[in-house]
């Protein structure tokens, strides 16, 4: 009976030692796992922060480019407006001159009709030359 008790007591002591060793190994393994998890979390947070910084910088660049493009479009529109005003001014000046020339031609035509038919045929050719000249001038004003 004593031998059995002693054998059980020795087994229990070995069992307690083994439990203590296993408990120590579990604690060490747990610390290693926690350390690895912390480094993984820190890495993920660092990556997320850098991605966020890059996104903010890209957005800032996009806004700056949009502002620059809007300014250039505004300058271009003002330039085109100035050019179109110049064209309108030239066309108005040309119209004034054309109206004066037409009035002069009509006056000559009326005078010729009153004085006789011989001068009328010469005026027809002059009128056709005048119209051709005006078409050429209008074409030149629109193209310049």
ABEGO torsion letter per residue (X at the ends): XAAAAAAAAAAAAAAAAAAAAAAAAAAAAAAAAAAAAAAAAAAAAAAAAAAAAAAAAAAAAAAAAAAAAAAAAAAAAAAAAAAAAAAAAAAAAAAAAAAAAAAAAAAAAAAAAAAEAAAAAAAAAAAAAAAAAAAAAAAAAAAX
